[in-house]
């Protein structure tokens, strides 16, 4: 793991080029669900042999904004919307802990110091510091996993009220066995001639891609993916999209972000 550093502004031009050499963006149409979606594959091990990891950027509820607005303020190479309420860890700093009265079905996406994706449940109130002690660098509360160790996650075991057959825009972060990351952004609800993924279909798509792990992030009107200065999916609310408090971002290096 390389040194920690303070992110003080625009990354060097070489870092921008380095990131763009280490991801692949493709667009697809799923005939089963009648849905347009994009897949971004981000290399964990880059062409030069070094690594890059996703970070969780938490602005908080007092400073919510759409991903494309965050890009104007903090020029990350890649930004997607993430979670909404619960455990929030940014660069090993607990910004918001699980509340003691949280619903059992609240689940957090976690990223450890090796860049491995995982999850944690909301009934573990006050446990943010324990996660950090155990190597969790980032965490953001969203919905729930779709795949864990290649197998479909039993969503109804923790969230029986969720309907698996309702189509919608989806934002999914996944990981292949070699560590590479998958960002799947599905259009939906009548936009771009798309219906949207049901949760059942989202699981099938992730399985078909061979993902080892996949997590269903905040979707619906929050769904937004920004590469550089370009928003690559439909903006669903207003001019810039729905403001959110939590993001997954990449800066093209394996140096962890320290908020200034």
N, C-alpha and C positions, 0 to 999 in steps of 0.2 A: 504494500500500500504506500502510495506516495504521500508527500507532506500535505498538511492542511494549509489553506491559504485564504486570504480575504478577497472576495470577488468585488473589484472596485470599479467596474465599468465594462466597456465593450471588449469582448475577447479579441486577442490578436488575430489578424487576418489568417495567419497560418492555422490557428485553432479552428476557425470557421471552415477552411478548406479541408482540414483533417476530419471534421465531423461529416461533411458531405461526401467524403470518400468512403465512409463506413456505415452507410445506411442504404436501404433499397425501398422505394415506394412503388407499390403497384395498386391498380384499381381493378375491381371485380364486380360481376353481377351474379347473384345467387338466384337461380331459377326457382328453387324450392320455396323461398320466401319472397321472391320478387323484390330484391333489395340490392342497391348499390352499396359497396363498402370498400374501404381502403385498408391495406396492410402495410405497415412500416416495419421492416426488420432492421434493428439496430445491432451492429456487431458489439458484443461485450469485449472480445479480444480483437483489437483493431489490426489493420494491415501491417502496422509497424511493430506489433507484438505487445504493445501496452494495452491497458484496459480502460473502459469507460462505464460509468454506472448512472442509473437514473437517480435524481434527487427529489425529495418532497419539498416544495416551496409553499409555506403557509403564510398567507397575508392576514388572516383573521377576519372575523365578521365585521369589524369596524372599517376594513379596507378591501372589501370584495371587489372583484373586477373580472371581466372576461379574459381568457388567455391571450387574445390578440392585443389587449391593452397592457397586460403584463409585459408582453414582448416590447412594447414601446418604451417601457420604463427599465426593464432588465433584459438585455438582448441575449436570452438563451437561444440556442440553435433549434431546439424542439420543445414545444409546450403543449400539454393536454390538460383538460380539466380532470379533477381527481375525486375528492370526497366532499363531506359536508358537515359532519358534527361528531365529535368523540375524541379519541386519542389522536394527537397530532405531535409528531416528533420530527424536528428539522435539524439535520446535522448533529445528531446525538443530544439535542436540547429538547426537553419536553415542553412544548408550547401550550398544550392542552391535554389534560389527563382524562381517562375514562371516568365518567361521573358515577356515583354510587347508585343512582336511580335509573341508569340506562337500561333500555330494553335488551333482552337476551340476544336478540337477533342482530344487534349492531356488531359489525365486523370491521377490522382494520387491515388494510394492506400494509405489510412490513417489508423493509429492505435491510439486509444485514450488511456487515462490513466487507463481505465478499461479493456484494451485488446480487445476492440470492433473494428472490421474492418469496413471501410467505404470508401468513395471516394470524390474527389474534382476535378473540371475542370480547364483547363489551361488558360481560359480567365481571371481568377482572378489574374492578374499580381500583384506582390509585396505583396501578401497576406500571406506569410509564417508566419510572426509574429502574425497575427490574428489567424491563425490555432493553434499556440502554446498557445496563450492566452485562447483559447477555449478548451484546454485539449488534443490536438493532440500531441502525443509523437514521432511518427514516420510517415514519408510519403515518398513515392517514386513514380515517374512518370513512368508509363508503358503503358498499352493500355486502357482497359475499363472494367466495371463490366459485368458479365454474368447474375448474379441473384442479385436482391435487394429486400429484404423482401419476399423471396421465388419466386418472379415473374421474368420472363425473362426481361432483360434490353434491351431497344430498341436501339441497336447499330447503326442502320442506321440513327437514329435521330441526332447523333453527328458525325458519321463517315460514310457518305453515300458511300464512295469509297471502303469500306472494303467488300470483298466477303465472305459471310458466308459459302459458300460451298467448300472452298479450304482446303484440309486436310494438316495437318502439325503437327510437334511436339508441344506439349502444356505444359505450366507450369501454374498451377492454384492454387491459395490460396483461401480457403473458410472457412466458419464458420457455425457450427450448432447453434441451438437456445440456447443450454446450455453453449455456449462459446467455446466448443472444436473446434480445427482447423483441416482443411482438406488440405492436399497437394496432388494434383493430377498431376502426371507426365506421359504424353503420348508419346510413341515412334512414329516415323513416317518417311516418305519419304524413304521407302525401307529398313530401318534398322530394324533388329530383326523381320523380316517378318511382319512388320506393315505398315499401310497406314497413320495413323494419324487421329486426330479429326478435323472435320470441326468445326467452331464456333457453328453452330446449334446443332451438336451432343454433343459438350462440354456442352452446356446449358442443354441438355437432361440428360446427365450423372450426372450433379450437381443436377438437380431436382430429379432424381431417388435416389440419396443419401440423400435427405431430407435437403439439405443445405439451410440456410436462406440467406446467402450472398456468392457470389463467384466472383473472380476477375481474369481476363486473364492477366497474367504477360508476360514479354518478353519470346518468345519461339524460335522456329526454332533451329538454331545451338547453341544458348545460353543455351538451356535447360539442366539443370544438377541438380541432387539431391544427396547430400552427407550426410550420417549418420555415425558419427564417422570418421573412415578413409576409409570407403567404398563408392564408387560412385555406385549407384544402377541402373542407366540407361545408355544407350549407350552414349559414348563420340563422339560428332558429328564433331569436328574440332581438328586436330592435336593430340598431346599426352594427353593434359590435358583439352581440350575444349576451347571454345571461351572466351576470356577475357571480363568481364563486370564490370561496375562501381558500381553496386548496388546489395545488397543481402538481403534476409530475413533469420534470424538466430535465433536459440534457444539455451539457455545455461542451461535450466532446473531449473531456479529459477525465482521468481517474482521481483528480484532486477534489476532495469534498468541499462543499460550499459552506463558508462561515458567514452568517448574516452580519452586516455592519450597521 
